[in-house]
Amino acid sequence: MVIVTIILDYTIGVVVVKACGLVVEYNPFHHGHYYHVHKTKQITNADCIIAVMSGSFLQRGEPAIIDKFHRTKAALEKGVDIVLELPYPYAVQSSTLFAKGAIYSLYEIGVSEICFGSESGNIADFIDSYNFLKKHQVKYDTNMYRFLNKGYSFPLASSKAFEIIGMKQVDMVQPNNILGFSYVKTILENRLPIKPRTIKRIKNHYHEKAITNKIASATSIRKELINNDWSQTVGQTLPKSSVQQLKKYKSITNQWHTWESYFPYLHYRVISMSTEELAQIHGVDEGLENRIKKTAIKAKSFQHWMEQIKTKRYTEIRLQRMFTHILTNTTKKEMEPFLNMQSVPYLRLIGMSETGQAYLNHYKKEIQLPLISSLKNKFRSLLYTDEKAMNVYYSILPSEQREKLRKQEFQLPIIL
Amino acid sequence: MVIVTIILDYTIGVVVVKACGLVVEYNPFHHGHYYHVHKTKQITNADCIIAVMSGSFLQRGEPAIIDKFHRTKAALEKGVDIVLELPYPYAVQSSTLFAKGAIYSLYEIGVSEICFGSESGNIADFIDSYNFLKKHQVKYDTNMYRFLNKGYSFPLASSKAFEIIGMKQVDMVQPNNILGFSYVKTILENRLPIKPRTIKRIKNHYHEKAITNKIASATSIRKELINNDWSQTVGQTLPKSSVQQLKKYKSITNQWHTWESYFPYLHYRVISMSTEELAQIHGVDEGLENRIKKTAIKAKSFQHWMEQIKTKRYTEIRLQRMFTHILTNTTKKEMEPFLNMQSVPYLRLIGMSETGQAYLNHYKKEIQLPLISSLKNKFRSLLYTDEKAMNVYYSILPSEQREKLRKQEFQLPIIL
């Protein structure tokens, strides 16, 4: 779960409209997400909640269990007013780029505050951490470099470097804290007119695998859905709107999207690529192409492949992201413009409530970027990478279902 | 069915060994093929029959119904003594390159005569045709160019140009005649020390779709196998050795290899490639990349895709070859060395009889090229494209079967 809230004071005529943005994945939308929306409204008095959500593939480098449209519907029914899709080139990335894409998307749509879920719920910790790191940046970088050279993974090297400089304010091992810190860093470093805030997460840990509570982790919910489909346990962790959308999607596709369902394609692609071609894919660095080719041929499943390929240096998440880029054929060349851009190139609108629609009607003329509401739009070519990822996402389905679901991209945004 | 016989007189000590080569696909090995082997031995008095056979993918741009090893075993049991694999870069090509790869492979292994199946069975027709064409080459080329510019397909433009120059000796509409003519042309044009011969084909046409006789076309046999599996009709068209190998292969894989089984991979690959990337694939010419992309997204099956994409200009066979190169990711760059080479780069030995083994033991030292008998061989990197095609060929199978069948590539050649 990735949550951020961004709040904007924007004067429409004489009325001040408070619009709040959330950085989310909703994979799937559960009670914890609803709590976040609800709490955000409560502490900010926001009139309009704007979420920027990963689309077909997610930050940890995996397919979303159901598509973005059905996840969007579930969220709109539980109080979110606008859902923007975080473009693929930012969505399937480590925290820095992910945060850049998300924060700038919300910035461009006009918000002025953020608030994300964290273990402590204390925003001062994050701001202090940022200032503390800035002061000790050289020492941090030196140690980071040293640990990476020792063969440590990026997250481990980073948390060890934080330990050495004596960062105590935020536990930089928790994924949510790392993301929250990246949001704060993006805002402060770029002097964005956004005030960061955080709310305390409740009752579950990001990686928790079993459902122990009505507020369960998305990981445990997905596990339950994939293994046992609709057990009673899983039902109680989800708002009715989410259950409806999950069931609706499953009735069309007759399957959940998991890495295992894409394994034959990933495997086929790798065995038919040269190492030189693999090295052109975003995320295939440091000679990893040889390791990928070597382990591919005997891979029996995605899980089995992962076990063969992972090392101390490359975490499963890092490799999952790389595999996602191979699956979607996302090249280094294709990523370049996104990496070199100050902001994001466009906003992709997936759905909105009446409140969201009213907000957009008023604020639209202030938006500097193309606001793309359908692939029919004249800016379609900007979304080349997103459209490709979407086509790959649906490619595991029979042609009839594939066509039906793809059509959503060419329709007007969902309006609740 | 592609059949050629090449005969060599080679003195081993004081014994003259007659070695004959056949250009074949054996998809699958049927009574017509046996007749060809038998008749070849009869008219040539050959001691040793050498076949050069397409491997995983065939001249018409389709997967072989079962793998090359099982087809080889069937052939060895019916009188073929050596089976060489025609390298993929020659196998999946129009007649000129196909003939170049096949004839040079047999030339390099030392043969001195060829004899292929044709409608007339009269070799003088082919030699006369070659000389006739040489005399009218300019007129032929001019008309060929004119018809191609009119939007005619290559085969149609070619047969019309032949008509205009008044070529009467050989009917250049029959696929077998076109191939035979290409063999003769390759030999005469390059002054290879090989005497071409032909035998008259019996009782079936290349494209015949229904089984009407014990000697049936491979097309009709495949159709029967795919639709009705082991009907009584199909059994009578195949030698026992072929039935055994087909049954053995099917018991491992539980399926026949058809284009439809590769359709999900082909479709997935195309939707995740840019038009620029597609244009780098061998066979994707003249802006076809746009037509491929345009028709891909709605394709329901391979057959359905083919119906959408084919035009007057592009025959199904031409497009099937192109699709094979996309499926196997065979790039223009990768093909370059093969196109620019005078001969072939290596000989790949798949299997042999005791006679074949004896022949090779004696003749081996005369062979100028690497004779590769296993992928374990130090020349493995030469076979990059073949290995890739083989991996793609098996990629539709579950990992256990895939591994089992792949292993054959790393073992010693089959010895009967």
HADDOCK unambig.tbl for C-alpha pairs under 7 A between the chains (distance, minus, plus):
assign (segid A and resid 265 and name CA) (segid B and resid 265 and name CA) 6.45 0.50 0.50
assign (segid A and resid 268 and name CA) (segid B and resid 392 and name CA) 6.66 0.50 0.50
assign (segid A and resid 268 and name CA) (segid B and resid 395 and name CA) 6.14 0.50 0.50
assign (segid A and resid 271 and name CA) (segid B and resid 388 and name CA) 6.79 0.50 0.50
assign (segid A and resid 271 and name CA) (segid B and resid 391 and name CA) 6.57 0.50 0.50
assign (segid A and resid 272 and name CA) (segid B and resid 328 and name CA) 6.02 0.50 0.50
assign (segid A and resid 272 and name CA) (segid B and resid 329 and name CA) 6.11 0.50 0.50
assign (segid A and resid 272 and name CA) (segid B and resid 388 and name CA) 5.68 0.50 0.50
assign (segid A and resid 272 and name CA) (segid B and resid 392 and name CA) 6.53 0.50 0.50
assign (segid A and resid 273 and name CA) (segid B and resid 329 and name CA) 6.99 0.50 0.50
assign (segid A and resid 300 and name CA) (segid B and resid 399 and name CA) 5.29 0.50 0.50
assign (segid A and resid 328 and name CA) (segid B and resid 272 and name CA) 6.01 0.50 0.50
assign (segid A and resid 329 and name CA) (segid B and resid 272 and name CA) 6.12 0.50 0.50
assign (segid A and resid 329 and name CA) (segid B and resid 273 and name CA) 6.98 0.50 0.50
assign (segid A and resid 388 and name CA) (segid B and resid 271 and name CA) 6.83 0.50 0.50
assign (segid A and resid 388 and name CA) (segid B and resid 272 and name CA) 5.70 0.50 0.50
assign (segid A and resid 391 and name CA) (segid B and resid 271 and name CA) 6.58 0.50 0.50
assign (segid A and resid 392 and name CA) (segid B and resid 268 and name CA) 6.67 0.50 0.50
assign (segid A and resid 392 and name CA) (segid B and resid 272 and name CA) 6.51 0.50 0.50
assign (segid A and resid 395 and name CA) (segid B and resid 268 and name CA) 6.13 0.50 0.50
assign (segid A and resid 399 and name CA) (segid B and resid 300 and name CA) 5.31 0.50 0.50
